[in-house]
Amino acid sequence: MSVKVYAPASIANISVGFDTLGAALAPIDGSLLGDTVSIEAAVEGMSLEVMGTWANKLPQDPAENIVYQCAEFFIAQLADKGVSSTGIKLTLHKNLPVGSGLGSSASSVVAALYALNEYFENPFSEQHLLLLMGKFEGQISGSVHYDNVAPCYLGQMQLILNGNTQVCDAIPNFNHWYWVMSYSGVSLSTAKMRQLLPEQYDKSTAIEFGRHLSAFVHASYKQDEALAIEVLKDVLAEPYRAGSIPGYLEAKAELTKMGMLATGISGSGPTLFSITSSLEKAQQAQAWLNTHYLKDENGFSHICQVDPKGARRI
């Protein structure tokens, strides 16, 4: 038996929803923007092979790779359920750059745990597996937050609830929006980008954040595009991070002049997103970003829409 799982890139925060809102991404050209993990039987033990565009950016020791660590974590969970494991060989195709703001670690974690659950004939329910994904991702980032993991796993745009019985739920998205995603090629540490944020915010900022997030969710359900765009502003992170992302402020200003509806930082950056309802305008924005925002040959851009599927076997 063999299993291969694809887990899409994701955009976290979406300006208004710091740590509470995320969306899965699907390039409109049909390409797969995300990591894949394959599992097949081995005689004994566990091994990992790493391939793909960004494989050389990962630790050479398999034991230091998060996919290998995911497998150890999953097998330990199996043992707690009294389920024995067998020898396996894992293969990671690393197609997302680390420190890009595209949910790279979440993509690897989701692909690995989803594939492991499939390979061992689904010992964990969807919700239980989501909790395991969040728990493991939290071990990497230092805190449990689902704004990359949840959309990567479940697809769509996910609002993080952290309720006693429900981690998240999908909210309607604007299906006619095009999301131009541009990764500059610069790697930024999520931990360091978090350190740029203040430890406390004043009351007016907290109120403004709550108003923007609630209004955006309301607009999503009402399909009120004008209101959604009006409140799609980041008051918590962007004011403190924008200056540390090379070229971001200049790009945002130019995209606004171009008539893009809204532009923001994807996750901790440096990837930016810019929204439009016009494919022609999206292509114009992509062309400008390819010329002016990409810093080296590692940079890339895609015109995307929200991926309704999330992780899946391929």
JOTA-V215151 format. One record per pair of residues at least 24 apart in sequence whose ideal C-beta (glycine too) atoms are under 10 Angstrom apart, sorted by the first residue. I is the first residue (numbers start at 0). GAP is how many residues later the second one is. If there is no record, write none. Layout:
I:GAP
I:GAP
//
This chain:
0:38
0:39
0:40
0:85
0:117
0:118
0:119
0:120
1:36
1:37
1:38
1:39
1:87
1:89
1:113
1:117
2:34
2:35
2:36
2:37
2:85
2:111
2:112
2:113
2:114
2:115
2:116
2:117
2:310
2:311
3:32
3:33
3:34
3:35
3:36
3:87
3:89
3:107
3:111
3:114
3:308
3:309
3:310
4:29
4:30
4:31
4:32
4:33
4:34
4:105
4:106
4:107
4:108
4:109
4:110
4:111
4:112
4:113
4:114
4:306
4:307
4:308
4:309
5:26
5:27
5:28
5:29
5:30
5:31
5:87
5:89
5:101
5:104
5:105
5:108
5:109
5:303
5:304
5:305
5:306
5:307
5:308
6:25
6:27
6:28
6:29
6:30
6:88
6:89
6:96
6:99
6:100
6:101
6:102
6:103
6:104
6:105
6:106
6:107
6:108
6:126
6:142
6:145
6:146
6:303
6:304
6:305
7:24
7:25
7:26
7:27
7:88
7:94
7:95
7:98
7:99
7:102
7:103
7:143
7:144
7:145
7:147
7:296
7:298
7:299
7:301
7:302
7:303
7:304
8:24
8:25
8:26
8:86
8:87
8:88
8:91
8:92
8:93
8:94
8:95
8:97
8:98
8:139
8:142
8:143
8:172
8:174
8:257
8:258
8:262
8:293
8:295
8:298
9:24
9:86
9:91
9:92
9:93
9:94
9:96
9:97
9:100
9:137
9:138
9:139
9:140
9:141
9:142
9:143
9:145
9:147
9:148
9:256
9:257
9:296
9:297
9:300
10:90
10:91
10:92
10:136
10:137
10:140
10:146
10:168
10:170
10:253
10:254
10:255
10:256
10:260
10:261
10:262
10:293
10:295
11:89
11:90
11:91
11:94
11:133
11:134
11:135
11:136
11:137
11:138
11:139
11:140
11:148
11:178
11:253
11:254
11:255
11:256
12:88
12:134
12:135
12:221
12:223
12:224
12:225
12:251
12:252
12:253
12:254
12:255
12:260
13:133
13:137
13:143
13:159
13:165
13:199
13:202
13:218
13:220
13:248
13:250
13:251
13:252
13:253
13:259
13:261
14:197
14:198
14:201
14:216
14:217
14:218
14:219
14:220
14:221
14:222
14:223
14:247
14:248
14:249
14:250
14:251
14:258
14:260
15:193
15:194
15:195
15:196
15:197
15:198
15:199
15:200
15:201
15:212
15:215
15:216
15:217
15:218
15:219
15:220
15:246
15:248
16:130
16:140
16:141
16:142
16:143
16:154
16:192
16:195
16:196
16:199
16:200
16:215
16:217
16:219
17:127
17:129
17:179
17:191
17:195
17:216
17:217
17:218
17:219
17:220
18:124
18:125
18:126
18:127
18:128
18:129
18:141
18:143
18:217
18:218
19:125
19:126
19:127
19:138
19:139
19:140
19:141
19:142
19:148
19:189
19:193
19:197
20:126
20:129
20:130
20:136
20:137
20:138
20:139
20:147
20:150
20:192
20:195
20:196
20:199
21:81
21:84
21:123
21:124
21:125
21:126
21:127
21:128
21:129
21:130
21:134
21:135
21:136
21:137
21:138
21:146
21:244
21:245
22:80
22:124
22:125
22:127
22:128
22:129
22:132
22:133
22:134
22:135
22:147
22:148
22:150
22:156
22:243
22:250
22:281
22:282
22:283
22:284
23:79
23:83
23:86
23:124
23:126
23:127
23:128
23:129
23:130
23:131
23:132
23:133
23:134
23:280
23:281
23:282
23:283
23:284
23:285
23:286
23:287
24:77
24:78
24:126
24:127
24:154
24:156
24:241
24:248
24:277
24:279
24:280
24:281
24:282
25:129
25:153
25:276
25:278
25:279
25:280
25:281
25:282
25:283
25:284
26:152
26:154
26:274
26:275
26:276
26:277
26:278
26:280
27:150
27:151
27:251
27:254
27:274
27:275
27:276
27:277
28:273
28:274
28:275
30:64
30:271
30:273
31:61
31:63
31:282
32:62
32:63
32:69
32:74
32:148
32:267
32:269
32:271
32:274
33:59
33:61
33:62
33:68
33:69
33:70
33:72
33:73
33:74
33:76
33:77
33:118
33:273
33:276
33:277
34:32
34:57
34:58
34:59
34:60
34:61
34:68
34:69
34:70
34:71
34:72
34:73
34:74
34:75
34:76
34:77
34:117
34:276
35:55
35:56
35:57
35:58
35:59
35:71
35:72
35:75
35:79
35:275
35:278
36:30
36:33
36:34
36:53
36:54
36:55
36:56
36:57
36:70
36:71
36:72
36:73
36:74
36:75
36:76
36:77
36:78
36:79
36:82
36:274
37:51
37:52
37:53
37:54
37:55
37:73
37:77
37:81
37:276
38:32
38:49
38:50
38:51
38:52
38:73
38:76
38:77
38:79
38:80
38:81
39:47
39:48
39:49
39:50
39:51
39:79
40:45
40:46
40:47
40:48
40:78
41:44
41:45
41:46
41:47
41:48
42:43
42:44
42:46
43:42
43:43
43:44
44:41
44:42
44:43
44:44
45:25
45:26
45:29
45:39
45:40
45:41
45:42
45:43
45:44
46:24
46:40
46:41
46:42
46:43
46:44
47:40
47:41
47:42
47:43
47:44
47:64
48:40
48:41
48:42
48:43
48:44
49:40
49:41
49:42
49:43
49:44
50:40
50:41
50:42
50:43
50:44
51:39
51:40
51:41
51:42
51:43
51:44
52:40
52:41
52:42
52:43
52:44
52:245
52:247
53:39
53:40
53:41
53:42
53:43
53:44
53:46
53:50
53:133
53:244
54:37
54:38
54:39
54:40
55:38
56:37
56:40
56:41
56:42
56:47
56:130
56:241
57:34
57:36
57:40
57:50
61:28
61:30
64:25
64:27
64:29
64:43
64:47
65:26
65:38
65:39
65:40
65:42
65:43
65:46
65:70
65:71
65:73
65:74
66:24
66:25
66:27
66:41
66:42
66:44
66:45
66:46
66:48
66:49
67:24
67:44
68:39
68:40
68:43
68:67
68:70
68:71
69:38
69:39
69:40
69:41
69:42
69:43
69:45
69:46
69:62
69:63
69:66
69:67
70:41
70:42
70:44
70:45
70:48
72:36
72:39
72:40
72:43
72:59
72:62
72:63
72:66
73:38
73:39
73:41
73:42
73:43
73:45
73:46
73:49
73:50
73:55
73:58
73:62
74:41
74:45
76:36
76:39
76:40
76:46
76:47
76:51
76:52
76:55
76:58
76:59
77:38
77:39
77:42
77:45
77:46
80:42
80:43
82:37
82:38
82:40
83:36
84:31
84:34
84:35
85:33
85:34
87:27
87:28
87:31
87:32
89:25
89:26
89:29
90:24
95:87
96:86
96:88
96:89
96:90
96:173
96:174
96:201
96:202
96:203
97:89
97:90
97:91
97:92
98:87
98:88
98:89
98:90
98:91
98:92
98:93
98:94
98:168
98:169
98:170
98:171
98:172
99:81
99:83
99:84
99:85
99:86
99:87
99:88
99:90
99:166
99:167
99:168
99:169
99:170
99:171
99:198
99:199
99:200
100:47
100:80
100:82
100:83
100:86
100:87
100:89
100:92
100:144
100:164
100:165
100:166
100:167
100:168
100:169
100:170
100:171
100:172
101:46
101:50
101:79
101:81
101:164
101:165
101:169
101:200
102:34
102:44
102:45
102:46
102:48
102:49
102:163
102:164
102:168
103:44
103:83
103:86
103:163
104:31
104:32
104:35
104:36
104:43
104:44
104:85
105:27
105:28
105:30
105:31
105:34
105:35
105:39
105:40
105:41
105:42
105:43
105:44
105:45
105:46
105:47
105:161
106:41
106:42
106:45
106:46
106:204
107:29
107:32
107:44
108:24
108:25
108:26
108:27
108:28
108:30
108:31
108:39
108:40
108:43
108:44
109:26
109:27
109:38
109:39
109:40
109:41
109:42
109:43
109:44
109:200
109:201
110:41
110:42
110:200
110:201
111:24
112:24
112:36
112:40
112:198
113:38
113:39
113:196
113:197
113:198
113:199
114:196
114:198
117:193
117:194
117:195
125:27
125:28
126:38
126:39
126:40
126:41
128:24
128:182
129:24
129:36
129:37
129:38
130:36
132:34
132:178
133:26
133:28
133:33
133:34
139:50
139:51
140:49
140:50
140:53
141:48
141:49
141:52
142:51
146:120
147:42
147:119
148:162
149:160
150:155
150:156
150:159
150:160
151:155
151:158
151:159
152:157
152:158
152:159
153:154
153:155
153:156
153:157
154:151
154:152
154:153
154:154
154:155
154:156
154:157
155:150
155:151
155:152
155:153
155:154
156:60
156:63
156:149
156:150
156:151
157:152
158:54
158:57
158:58
158:61
169:136
169:138
169:140
170:45
170:46
170:47
170:49
170:50
171:45
171:47
171:48
171:49
171:50
171:51
171:134
172:47
172:50
172:55
172:132
172:133
172:135
173:45
173:46
173:49
173:50
173:51
173:54
173:55
173:87
173:101
173:103
173:131
173:132
174:48
174:130
174:131
174:133
175:47
175:49
175:100
175:101
175:102
175:103
175:129
176:48
176:51
176:52
176:84
176:85
176:98
176:99
176:100
176:101
176:105
176:127
176:128
176:129
177:82
177:83
177:96
177:97
177:98
177:99
177:100
177:101
177:102
177:103
177:104
177:105
177:107
177:108
177:125
177:126
177:127
178:87
178:94
178:95
178:96
178:97
178:103
178:123
178:124
178:125
178:126
178:127
179:75
179:80
179:83
179:92
179:93
179:94
179:95
179:96
179:101
179:102
179:103
179:104
179:105
179:106
179:107
179:108
179:109
179:121
179:122
179:123
179:124
180:85
180:90
180:91
180:92
180:93
180:105
180:108
180:119
180:120
180:121
180:122
180:123
181:65
181:66
181:69
181:73
181:81
181:84
181:88
181:89
181:90
181:91
181:92
181:103
181:104
181:106
181:107
181:108
181:110
181:111
181:112
181:117
181:118
181:119
181:120
182:83
182:86
182:87
182:88
182:89
182:106
182:110
182:111
182:112
182:115
182:116
182:117
182:118
182:119
183:61
183:62
183:63
183:64
183:67
183:85
183:86
183:87
183:88
183:105
183:109
183:110
183:111
183:112
183:114
183:115
183:116
183:117
184:61
184:85
184:108
184:109
184:110
184:111
184:112
184:113
184:114
184:115
185:59
185:60
185:61
185:83
185:84
185:85
185:108
185:109
185:110
185:112
185:113
186:83
186:111
187:53
187:56
187:57
187:58
187:79
187:80
187:81
187:82
187:83
188:79
189:77
189:78
189:79
190:77
191:52
191:76
192:44
192:47
192:48
192:51
192:52
192:72
192:74
192:75
192:76
192:77
193:43
193:46
193:47
193:74
194:45
195:41
195:43
195:44
195:45
195:46
195:47
195:48
195:72
196:39
196:40
196:42
196:43
196:44
196:71
197:38
197:41
197:42
200:34
200:35
203:31
204:30
204:31
204:34
205:29
205:30
206:28
207:25
207:27
207:28
208:24
208:25
208:26
208:27
210:24
211:24
224:36
224:50
224:52
225:35
227:33
227:34
227:47
228:32
228:33
228:46
228:48
229:31
229:32
230:31
231:29
231:30
231:31
231:32
231:43
232:29
232:31
233:28
233:30
233:31
236:27
236:28
236:30
236:31
236:32
237:25
237:26
237:27
237:31
240:24
240:27
240:28
240:29
241:27
241:30
243:24
243:25
243:26
244:24
244:25
244:26
244:27
244:48
245:24
245:47
245:49
246:25
246:42
246:45
246:46
246:47
246:48
247:24
247:45
249:42
249:43
250:34
250:37
250:38
250:41
250:42
253:31
253:34
253:35
253:38
253:39
254:26
254:29
254:30
254:33
254:34
254:38
257:26
257:27
257:30
258:25
258:26
259:24
259:25
259:28
269:25
269:29
270:28
270:29
270:30
271:29
272:31
273:27
273:29
275:27
278:24
//
